[in-house]
Each structure stands twice: as C-alpha cells, then as structure tokens.
Amino acid sequence: MAETDKDTIHYFVDEAGDPSLFNRKGNIIVGNEGCSSYFIIGKLEIDEPDQLASELEVLRAELLADPYFKNVPSMQLDNRKTAIAFHANIRYRENEQYDLLVTELFRKLHHMADEVNVCFSMRGTKPRNEAFRTALEQAGEEFKRSFGFEHHGTNNIISSTPAKCAGLQAVDYYLWALQRFYERQEDRYLEMIWGQVGEIHDLDRVEDGRRGVFYSKKKPLNSAAFES
C-alpha cells in the first residue's frame, strides 16, 4: 500500500471523575462531598485533529472577546483555565486501575487501521507512554482471543495536555457530559452529543442478572434506561 493511501486513526483518551476511595490520611471518603460516585475513561476518534484545533482557537478567541464572560474566573488568563484550554477539572491517583480500564476501552472496539495515533491526557509530571502502550498490547491480545484473529498495525503513543492538544479538550467535554448524566441524572448534555457516540460500556451496571451493559444507537443511555 502506498504511503499516501495509509489508513490512519486518531484517538484521544481522557477520564472523568475520581476513583479514589481514601484521602491522604487513609480515611474513607466514599459518599462524602467532592468524592465521585463514578469513574469514566473514554476515547474520541477525530478525523481532522488540526482542523479541530483551529476551530477551538477561534471559539476561545470569541469567548474571550465577549463582554458577558469578562468577569468569569475561569476566563481570566492568570487563572490558566478555560482561557488557556477547554478542560473540566478532575483528580486522579490510581495508575493501575486506569491502565486496566484503558485495556478494556480498546479491547472490544479494537482499531483496524495501518497506523493508530493515540494521545493520552498527561497525568502527573511523568509521561507514562510505555504503560499505555502495554495496555494497548493487552487489549490487542484480548481481542485476538475473543475474535480469533489479529490486526498488525503501528501504534504511536503520546501524552499531552489539553492546552497543547485540541483533541484532549474535545474528549474531556464529551466525558463531562456523560459524567453529568451519571452523577446528577441530567440527560440534556448527553442528548446533545448522542448522535456522535459509538458505544458506552457500563462495567458495573447489572441487567437481567448480568454485570456489564452496553449502550448504543439501538439501546440509548438515558433516564428511561435506568428506570427499567
């Protein structure tokens, strides 16, 4: 296959919520204010990452120039928040759990492209590219065991921050919408993005006596689904 015909996928991976069960003193914080009830990891496939970056820069410039947002704290450059990059604040500590969920994330919807570019949101001060690569390799092995074949492609793994990567800003807000549904039972944000959602795997939900429920276009995730 010619280089110009190479099939390439661009994924951007981020998380929402916080799986911490204990505070720094070792006390249980489950059920306390500020402790997430759900932890979510997701990936967003973007066909044209550079185009998205340009469009977000235009949007950010428009918001900064809008008098309505003049006194909003997150829109002040000194606070280094939305004025710098679109990003919802979260906390995270457990690398091992994160890596296991990355494996699950890529296991079933395994990529089928010659080249796969995966950008993970930087967590902490040290890049963990090798840990992510290992998680992807494990996902590939599980895919092979489940479906009886494997696809040989090139995985390019990088870690970045929302301020430097528009794709991470986008996936962050998609996951924020999903988290709002789970944490606050708000459908409206999830409904806005549902047409672009491929699949959601709720690992902990039990349905018909089985743990783990998939939601898709044929089986939408909404308040009605949780009432059944």
N, C-alpha and C positions, 0 to 999 in steps of 0.2 A: 504494500500500500504506500502510495506517495506521501511524503511528509505533509503536503498541503491538504491531504484527504484524511488526516489523522482525526479520529473521533475522540474528543476531549470533554470531560465533565468537570465542572467547578462546584465543589461543595464548601459550605461554610457552616461550622459547627459551634454551638454555644449552649449554655444551660440557663435555666431559670429556677429560682427557689434555692433552698439550702438544706442539705441532708444532715446537718449537724444535730446530734442528739444530746450533746453535753457542752457546757460552757468551759471557759479556761480553767475554772476551779473544779471541774469534774461533776458539776451538778446537772441533773437532767433538766432540759429546757423545753421538752415536748409539751405542747399545749399552752406555752407562755406567749405573751405578746411579742411579735417580732420573729417567732420561730415558724418557718414554713411548714405547712402540712403536706406539701408535695414537692418533689424534685423532678425536673424535666430536662432531658437533653434532646436536642433536635438538630437536623441538618437542613440547609436550604440550598437547592440547586439553582444556580444563576447562569443563564446563557451568556450574558454580556456583562461581566463584572465592571469593566471600565466605564461602560455607559451608565450603569447604576451609580458609580462613584460621582460622575459628572452631574447627574440629576439630583443627588443628595446634596452636593455642594451648592447648587442653585437654590434648592429648597431651604438650606440652612441660611444662606445669604438673605433670602426673602424674609425669613423669620426674624433674623437679627435686625433687619431694617424696619420691621413692623412696630409701630409705637405701642401696640397692645401688649407686646412682650417685654417692653423696656425695663420694667421693674421685677420681672420674674427671675428669682435667684439662679435657676439652672441656665438661664440665657446670658449670664454675665461671664465674660471671658476669664475673669480672675478665678471663678469657681471651677473652671475646667470641666464642665459637664456638657449639657446639650449644645452649648455654644461652640464646643470643640468637636463633639461627635454625638450622634444619637445613640444613647445607651441607657438601659434601665439598670439601676444599682442592685447588686446581689452579693452574697457572701458564699464562700465555699472553702472546704478544708480537706475532705476525704478524697485523695487521688485514686485510691484503689477502687472505690465504688464508681467513680467517674469512668475509669478505664473499662470496667465491666459493662457499664451502660453504653459506652462507645461501641464495644463489640456487638452488643445486642442491636444497636442502631443500624449498623452496617451489615448485619448477618442476613436478614431476610431480603431486604431491598439491596442486594449486592450489585455493585456497579458493573456494567458490561460495556466498557469503553477501552480504547487503546491506552489512553492516558487519563488519570484521575488526579485532579488538583484538590487537595483538602486543606482548608485553612481553619485551624482551631483558635478559639479565643485564648489569648495568653492568660494563664492562671498563676499568680505568684510572680516571682522575679526570675525564675529559671525556666527556659524552654523545655518542654517535655516531648519533643518530636519523636524520639525513639519509643517512648511509651505509647504514643498514639499510633505509630507505625506497627508496633506489636499488636495493639488492639485490632487494627485493620487486618493484619495477617490472621489473627484468630478468627475474625469474622469470616474471612475467606475460607478457612478450614471448615468452619461450621456450615457454611453454605455448601461446600463440596460434599460433606457428609449427608446433608439434608436432601440435596437435589442430584447427587451422583455425577456432577461434572464441575470443572473449574474454568475460570477465565483468566488468562495470563495478560496482565496489563501493568503499566507503570504507575506507582503511587508517589505523588510528590506531596510531601507533608511540610507545612509551615505553621508557625504560631505567630499571631499578630495581635493587635489591639483595635478596638472599634475606631479610634481616632485615625488609624492608618489604613483601615480596611472597610470599605463601604458594605461589603457583603456581611461582615460581622454585625454592623449596625442593623441591617435588614433582618437577619435571623433573630437578633435579640428582641426586636419588636414583635415578630411573629410569635416567639415563645412567650413574650409578655402577655399577648392576647390569650394564649392557651392557659397560662397561669392564672389570669384573672377569672377564667371560667371555673377552674378547679378551686381556687381559694375563695372566690366571692360569688360563685354561681352567676356570673354575668355572661350572657350569650352574645351580646351585641358586637363585641370586638372579634370574637371567634367567627361570627357570621360574616363579618366583613372580609375575612381572609379565606373563608372556607373553600371558595372556588379554586384556590391555589394550593390547597392541602392535598398531599398524596395519600398519606396514611398516618394514623396515630395508634400507637400500641400502648394501652394502659396495662402495665405489667401486674398491677395489684388488684385490679377490679375483678370480682368474681361474678360470673354469669352462667346460669344453668349448671352450677356445681363445678365449673372450671375456672381456674385463675388465669387472667390474661385475656383482654378483649381488644380486638382490632376495630377501629372506626375508619370509614372511608366514604366515598361519594354514595355508595349504596347503603351504608349504615352510618348516618351522620352522628357526630358528637354534639349533643345539645341537652338542655334541661330535661326534655321529654325522655331521652335515652336513659337518664339516671333515675327517672321516676318509675321505669318499668321493672 
